[in-house]
Amino acid sequence: MSVLIGYATEHGSTRSVAERIAGHLDAPGRHVELLPFDRVPAAAVHEALVIGSAVHQGAWLPDAVRFVRDHHTVLAARPVWMFSVGMTAALRGPARRLASRSEQPKIEALRRQLSPRDYHCFSGVIRPEHLDRTGRIVFRLLGCRYGDFRDWSEVDAWAARIAQDLPAASADSDRPAKRPAGEHGSDTTP
Ligand SMILES: Cc1cc2nc3c(=O)[nH]c(=O)nc-3n(C[C@H](O)[C@H](O)[C@H](O)COP(=O)(O)O)c2cc1C
């Protein structure tokens, strides 16, 4: 069984989360491919996909959005897990409570489009040098803290659930009824 873990990152923390997930999915008889979206030659060869992106300005990074757009036929036919890496944990007080309860509209739209088996938003890393001057001012005004907010036990728990669900999920996706008509290895819509 072949599983793609595709990701888009700007400063590396989403890659590190993707790598951690890959470590959990690696198993005998399973080929796990970990790739940034701009290096995925074809999505259709994979029987399951775990896809994730850093969040910038409330949206996935352009490579990730492009991947979803270009491969939507494959994504509709395969079991998909979806994750985001943002900065919820960098917020404080009510802003943090609000952010952890609600999803950004653009990401929510992707989620509705993809109907993933599961979706999770992790917190990543935010440093002053990642932001321009205006961004640093807004960041401070919002009462955010800089730091590394990756919670590896949260990543491990999520990845372990995927590892458990993968065999059943891939058996489901083998049923012909789940494949859209006309898909024979091409992973783009004409
Ligand atoms: C310019 C910029 C904009 C960001 N906008 C958001 C945002 O809208 N929502 C959010 O949750 N996190 C936001 N973040 C935080 C990043 O998603 C977080 O730092 C994440 O770990 C970045 O992942 P990366 O290291 O893979 O690039 C932003 C970070 C930067 C640098």
The ligand as a MOL file (V3000), in Angstrom:
LIG
                    3D

  0  0  0     0  0            999 V3000
M  V30 BEGIN CTAB
M  V30 COUNTS 31 33 0 0 0
M  V30 BEGIN ATOM
M  V30 1 C 3.2520 35.7300 7.7040 0
M  V30 2 C 2.6350 34.7300 8.6300 0
M  V30 3 C 1.2350 34.6460 8.7120 0
M  V30 4 C 0.6380 33.7170 9.5730 0
M  V30 5 N -0.7290 33.6540 9.6360 0
M  V30 6 C -1.3220 32.7320 10.4440 0
M  V30 7 C -2.7500 32.6220 10.5090 0
M  V30 8 O -3.4950 33.3360 9.8510 0
M  V30 9 N -3.2870 31.6930 11.3440 0
M  V30 10 C -2.5090 30.8670 12.1140 0
M  V30 11 O -3.0460 30.0520 12.8620 0
M  V30 12 N -1.1400 30.9470 12.0590 0
M  V30 13 C -0.5480 31.8370 11.2440 0
M  V30 14 N 0.8180 31.9390 11.1950 0
M  V30 15 C 1.6090 31.0350 12.0150 0
M  V30 16 C 2.1670 29.8780 11.2150 0
M  V30 17 O 1.1630 29.1250 10.6450 0
M  V30 18 C 3.0080 28.9990 12.1410 0
M  V30 19 O 4.1100 29.7550 12.5260 0
M  V30 20 C 3.4470 27.6990 11.4990 0
M  V30 21 O 4.2110 26.9710 12.4240 0
M  V30 22 C 4.2570 27.9670 10.2470 0
M  V30 23 O 4.5670 26.7520 9.6580 0
M  V30 24 P 5.9290 26.5300 8.8610 0
M  V30 25 O 7.0480 26.6210 9.8760 0
M  V30 26 O 5.7720 25.1710 8.2870 0
M  V30 27 O 6.0270 27.5890 7.8190 0
M  V30 28 C 1.4460 32.8520 10.3590 0
M  V30 29 C 2.8470 32.9420 10.2560 0
M  V30 30 C 3.4330 33.8490 9.4030 0
M  V30 31 C 4.9340 33.8980 9.3190 0
M  V30 END ATOM
M  V30 BEGIN BOND
M  V30 1 1 1 2
M  V30 2 1 2 3
M  V30 3 2 2 30
M  V30 4 2 3 4
M  V30 5 1 4 5
M  V30 6 1 4 28
M  V30 7 2 5 6
M  V30 8 1 6 7
M  V30 9 1 6 13
M  V30 10 2 7 8
M  V30 11 1 7 9
M  V30 12 1 9 10
M  V30 13 2 10 11
M  V30 14 1 10 12
M  V30 15 2 12 13
M  V30 16 1 13 14
M  V30 17 1 14 15
M  V30 18 1 14 28
M  V30 19 1 15 16
M  V30 20 1 16 17
M  V30 21 1 16 18
M  V30 22 1 18 19
M  V30 23 1 18 20
M  V30 24 1 20 21
M  V30 25 1 20 22
M  V30 26 1 22 23
M  V30 27 1 23 24
M  V30 28 2 24 25
M  V30 29 1 24 26
M  V30 30 1 24 27
M  V30 31 2 28 29
M  V30 32 1 29 30
M  V30 33 1 30 31
M  V30 END BOND
M  V30 END CTAB
M  END
